[in-house]
Amino acid sequence: MTERAPSSPSAAARTLGLGTIAWAAGALFLSLLALLAVRVSSGDDPALRAWAAAHAKPRRVLVRKVYEKRVVVHVPAGAPPQSASSSTQVGAAGAFGSYPLTRSS
Amino acid sequence: MSASADITFRSMGSDVRLIIEGALRPGSPSPAQAAEEQRRWIEHFAARLSRFRAESELSQLNAMPAHEVHASPLLRTAVSAGVWAAAYSDGLVDPTLVGALERVGYASSHDGVEPVPLGLALATAPPRMAARAHPDSLWRTIEVDDARGVVRRPVGVQIDTGGIGKGLAADAVAYRLRDYTRFVVDCGGDIAVDGVGAQLQPVAVAVEHPLTGKTVHTLHLTGGGVATSGLNVRIWRTPGGGFAHHLLDPSNGEPVWSGLIGATALAPTALEAETISKMALLSGPQGARRALAAHGGLIVHDDGTVELVGLWGAADDAIACGVAA
């Protein structure tokens, strides 16, 4: 029985020739280099694309906060009516009707 | 519940004003209710300690012909305050001048009596002289025995709480209001300020000029006391055509004309402020500067000139942080 000898790269290389392989690799490299040069010259640099995405200018967003202050004064039921002659005042916190006065008495 | 209360009423021969802001603890009476409660307490205080009311506990003590007299805690505290003020002032603020006060015409309350113009009295007043303590220092004979609940003094020595009582009342009410955020207790110009809110928002207190009635200075108190003594309110004509007022020289029992007509003092408490202000007015300009130096204050000279003393400097407004300006 006759067996076929297994094929090997060295055998293929011997078939195509080393010069042919070197020529094909160089041609492929030059064609890819040319393609990349065209893209970079047109402003489409793939290496810069990721950096530009990371440093893109943020959009300005205007946030408005609205504060509403309400002062609620509860006058107790039965409190004397306030009038010019009354000496009693009920007012909101922090608002004295007039300054306390220190004087001789 | 109201946010704050501001009431004014007459007591102790003066206007009393209470300003009370919100309670610190839930469940406390509202400021309006607290003000009404303290009003009743002050009126009770005044009724018990007035020398113008024969039925008062103080009048009964003064009338008692005994060396040792049982006294309530309130009366013992008031007497102690009078003795403390005398000791503090080396006898200038003397609580034992009741007889002299009555001799010069202050035997009954002058509440509601129009004072005579101070300028007129100054024009005819004797040469200016600082007051001095009485050499006998009768106030030293007064003993307060809290353990036995008695006051001891020689029979005939009468005690007047006077202005000291107003300072004491202001401090006592301030203590009773300690659960409120910010409050002012003004007992006839003896003022106590306290509450955590006063630290954040100091209370402005105006100082009145004794001649013009205008505000001469504004203090901003974060706490403590301020008081003013002056000649312009309790001043009257004597039967002999002269003038008298209620601030007496302990050494001779006569109204003092020291060269000052008003003195305002800051202090940790209203009682101390009242004592210092009276001491300053009695001492004349030089003594007043010494008396007011520690906590600050102002004096008003006979000619109406206002002089700031102590830490206040010459600013129109001063911040009084606690007791220091």
Chai-1 contact restraints between the chains, C-beta under 6 A:
chainA,res_idxA,chainB,res_idxB,connection_type,confidence,min_distance_angstrom,max_distance_angstrom,comment,restraint_id
A,V73,B,A3,contact,1.0,0.0,6.0,A-B,restraint_1
A,H74,B,M1,contact,1.0,0.0,6.0,A-B,restraint_2
A,H74,B,S2,contact,1.0,0.0,6.0,A-B,restraint_3
A,P76,B,S2,contact,1.0,0.0,6.0,A-B,restraint_4
A,P76,B,A32,contact,1.0,0.0,6.0,A-B,restraint_5
A,S87,B,T8,contact,1.0,0.0,6.0,A-B,restraint_6
A,T88,B,I7,contact,1.0,0.0,6.0,A-B,restraint_7
A,Q89,B,D6,contact,1.0,0.0,6.0,A-B,restraint_8
A,V90,B,S2,contact,1.0,0.0,6.0,A-B,restraint_9
A,V90,B,A5,contact,1.0,0.0,6.0,A-B,restraint_10
A,G91,B,S4,contact,1.0,0.0,6.0,A-B,restraint_11
A,A92,B,A3,contact,1.0,0.0,6.0,A-B,restraint_12
A,A93,B,A3,contact,1.0,0.0,6.0,A-B,restraint_13
A,A93,B,S4,contact,1.0,0.0,6.0,A-B,restraint_14
A,A93,B,E21,contact,1.0,0.0,6.0,A-B,restraint_15
A,A93,B,G22,contact,1.0,0.0,6.0,A-B,restraint_16
A,F96,B,I19,contact,1.0,0.0,6.0,A-B,restraint_17
A,G97,B,D6,contact,1.0,0.0,6.0,A-B,restraint_18
A,Y99,B,A204,contact,1.0,0.0,6.0,A-B,restraint_19
A,Y99,B,A206,contact,1.0,0.0,6.0,A-B,restraint_20
A,P100,B,V184,contact,1.0,0.0,6.0,A-B,restraint_21
A,P100,B,D186,contact,1.0,0.0,6.0,A-B,restraint_22
A,P100,B,I191,contact,1.0,0.0,6.0,A-B,restraint_23
A,P100,B,V205,contact,1.0,0.0,6.0,A-B,restraint_24
A,L101,B,A206,contact,1.0,0.0,6.0,A-B,restraint_25
A,L101,B,E208,contact,1.0,0.0,6.0,A-B,restraint_26
A,T102,B,G189,contact,1.0,0.0,6.0,A-B,restraint_27
A,T102,B,I191,contact,1.0,0.0,6.0,A-B,restraint_28
A,T102,B,V205,contact,1.0,0.0,6.0,A-B,restraint_29
A,T102,B,V207,contact,1.0,0.0,6.0,A-B,restraint_30
A,T102,B,V226,contact,1.0,0.0,6.0,A-B,restraint_31
A,T102,B,T228,contact,1.0,0.0,6.0,A-B,restraint_32
A,T102,B,T264,contact,1.0,0.0,6.0,A-B,restraint_33
A,R103,B,G189,contact,1.0,0.0,6.0,A-B,restraint_34
A,R103,B,E208,contact,1.0,0.0,6.0,A-B,restraint_35
A,R103,B,T228,contact,1.0,0.0,6.0,A-B,restraint_36
A,S104,B,T228,contact,1.0,0.0,6.0,A-B,restraint_37
A,S104,B,S229,contact,1.0,0.0,6.0,A-B,restraint_38
A,S104,B,G230,contact,1.0,0.0,6.0,A-B,restraint_39
A,S104,B,N232,contact,1.0,0.0,6.0,A-B,restraint_40
A,S104,B,V233,contact,1.0,0.0,6.0,A-B,restraint_41
A,S105,B,S14,contact,1.0,0.0,6.0,A-B,restraint_42
A,S105,B,G188,contact,1.0,0.0,6.0,A-B,restraint_43
A,S105,B,G189,contact,1.0,0.0,6.0,A-B,restraint_44
A,S105,B,V233,contact,1.0,0.0,6.0,A-B,restraint_45
